[in-house]
Amino acid sequence: MPATFRALRAHKTDAGIETRLESLTDADLMEGDVTVRVEASTINFKDGLALTGRSPILRTFPIIPGIDFAGVVETSANPGFAAGDRVVLNGWGVGETWHGGYAQRARVKGEWLVRLPDSLSTTRAMAIGTAGYTAMLCVMTLERQGVTPGSGDILVTGAAGGVGSISIALLSALGHRVVASSRRAEAEGDYLRSLGAAEVIDAAEFSGPARPIGKERWAGVVDS
Ligand SMILES: NC(=O)c1ccc[n+]([C@@H]2O[C@H](COP(=O)([O-])OP(=O)(O)OC[C@H]3O[C@@H](n4cnc5c(N)ncnc54)[C@H](OP(=O)(O)O)[C@@H]3O)[C@@H](O)[C@H]2O)c1
């Protein structure tokens, strides 16, 4: 394993947040029981807010941003992981209070990692990203509530966004009838239908008075 690795590090200066491409060593990383060779990361909306300084996402300085990453375990003191395991990490304060994915190496707590199945490359995992991971958590929550494809229509709001788009794709692939609600219903209608939406409605429909109780229209909602 090379002694140094490259990382994008954010520093707080009088002029705001400044990012520099730096050469670091393991001593610059935080304490953790698994070290990962990072192969891919994403630029999540939260990373955009962090890097532009538009929102106080970064809580400690200097810090390596990047709220997610996928890569290969280099060393592990965690019984759940061994060198060579392919893993993904989404969230857990990484890229906010803990050094994140914009580096060739990351050291984190093993309990934050999820093993990647053989069918999923590290780049593909990051193409799905934390938005896709969040969409899947939404779908799993609906399933835990007993919602099945036969239950009725599922509404997805903010449909043309990251979480909304992937929720539509996942739900329709599972056999649900998905209704997509978007402020851009006309411009993005074809795109949303191509993801599997059975119907696309204008988000303005929800700005009026609520429907009377007893006339439930939705079996479930992903309200992004
Ligand atoms: N992305 C993640 O990794 C992640 C993780 C955890 C939680 N979340 C949360 O999930 C939600 C969606 O995230 P996202 O990544 O999908 O964001 P996004 O890509 O920006 O999509 C949000 C969508 O919401 C709609 N929208 C935006 N502003 C609106 C407004 N003022 N009124 C009504 N609709 C509005 C837009 O959809 P239309 O143009 O189609 O109407 C927009 O595309 C956010 O609350 C975010 O904090 C995201």
The ligand as a MOL file (V3000), in Angstrom:
LIG
                    3D

  0  0  0     0  0            999 V3000
M  V30 BEGIN CTAB
M  V30 COUNTS 48 52 0 0 0
M  V30 BEGIN ATOM
M  V30 1 N -30.1280 12.6400 -2.4020 0
M  V30 2 C -29.8270 12.0680 -1.2420 0
M  V30 3 O -28.7890 11.4120 -1.0950 0
M  V30 4 C -30.7660 12.2110 -0.0690 0
M  V30 5 C -30.5170 11.4400 1.0780 0
M  V30 6 C -31.3940 11.5570 2.1580 0
M  V30 7 C -32.4330 12.4500 2.0850 0
M  V30 8 N -32.6000 13.2010 0.9690 0 CHG=1
M  V30 9 C -33.7310 14.1370 0.9380 0
M  V30 10 O -34.6640 13.7240 -0.0560 0
M  V30 11 C -35.2720 14.8610 -0.6460 0
M  V30 12 C -35.0750 14.8090 -2.1660 0
M  V30 13 O -33.6700 14.8030 -2.4420 0
M  V30 14 P -33.1330 14.7080 -3.9330 0
M  V30 15 O -31.7100 14.3610 -3.8470 0
M  V30 16 O -34.0680 13.8850 -4.7500 0 CHG=-1
M  V30 17 O -33.2360 16.2380 -4.3590 0
M  V30 18 P -33.4150 16.8260 -5.8330 0
M  V30 19 O -32.7310 15.9870 -6.8560 0
M  V30 20 O -33.0840 18.2750 -5.7380 0
M  V30 21 O -34.9670 16.6550 -6.0880 0
M  V30 22 C -35.9320 17.2960 -5.3010 0
M  V30 23 C -37.1540 17.5140 -6.1860 0
M  V30 24 O -38.1770 18.1420 -5.3920 0
M  V30 25 C -38.9120 19.0280 -6.2050 0
M  V30 26 N -38.8510 20.3390 -5.5780 0
M  V30 27 C -37.7430 21.0860 -5.3490 0
M  V30 28 N -38.0820 22.2370 -4.7690 0
M  V30 29 C -39.4180 22.2180 -4.5990 0
M  V30 30 C -40.3480 23.1280 -4.0540 0
M  V30 31 N -39.9660 24.2870 -3.5490 0
M  V30 32 N -41.6560 22.7630 -4.0430 0
M  V30 33 C -42.0540 21.5790 -4.5480 0
M  V30 34 N -41.2050 20.6680 -5.0910 0
M  V30 35 C -39.9040 20.9930 -5.1000 0
M  V30 36 C -38.2690 19.0130 -7.5800 0
M  V30 37 O -38.9370 18.0350 -8.3570 0
M  V30 38 P -39.8720 18.4380 -9.5800 0
M  V30 39 O -39.1290 19.4560 -10.3730 0
M  V30 40 O -40.0990 17.1450 -10.2800 0
M  V30 41 O -41.1340 18.9710 -8.9780 0
M  V30 42 C -36.8880 18.4890 -7.3210 0
M  V30 43 O -36.3500 17.8480 -8.4460 0
M  V30 44 C -34.6210 16.0890 0.0000 0
M  V30 45 O -35.4580 16.5270 1.0450 0
M  V30 46 C -33.3100 15.5410 0.5360 0
M  V30 47 O -32.8580 16.2850 1.6480 0
M  V30 48 C -31.8080 13.0800 -0.1180 0
M  V30 END ATOM
M  V30 BEGIN BOND
M  V30 1 1 1 2
M  V30 2 2 2 3
M  V30 3 1 2 4
M  V30 4 1 4 5
M  V30 5 2 4 48
M  V30 6 2 5 6
M  V30 7 1 6 7
M  V30 8 2 7 8
M  V30 9 1 8 9
M  V30 10 1 8 48
M  V30 11 1 9 10
M  V30 12 1 9 46
M  V30 13 1 10 11
M  V30 14 1 11 12
M  V30 15 1 11 44
M  V30 16 1 12 13
M  V30 17 1 13 14
M  V30 18 2 14 15
M  V30 19 1 14 16
M  V30 20 1 14 17
M  V30 21 1 17 18
M  V30 22 2 18 19
M  V30 23 1 18 20
M  V30 24 1 18 21
M  V30 25 1 21 22
M  V30 26 1 22 23
M  V30 27 1 23 24
M  V30 28 1 23 42
M  V30 29 1 24 25
M  V30 30 1 25 26
M  V30 31 1 25 36
M  V30 32 1 26 27
M  V30 33 1 26 35
M  V30 34 2 27 28
M  V30 35 1 28 29
M  V30 36 1 29 30
M  V30 37 2 29 35
M  V30 38 1 30 31
M  V30 39 2 30 32
M  V30 40 1 32 33
M  V30 41 2 33 34
M  V30 42 1 34 35
M  V30 43 1 36 37
M  V30 44 1 36 42
M  V30 45 1 37 38
M  V30 46 2 38 39
M  V30 47 1 38 40
M  V30 48 1 38 41
M  V30 49 1 42 43
M  V30 50 1 44 45
M  V30 51 1 44 46
M  V30 52 1 46 47
M  V30 END BOND
M  V30 END CTAB
M  END
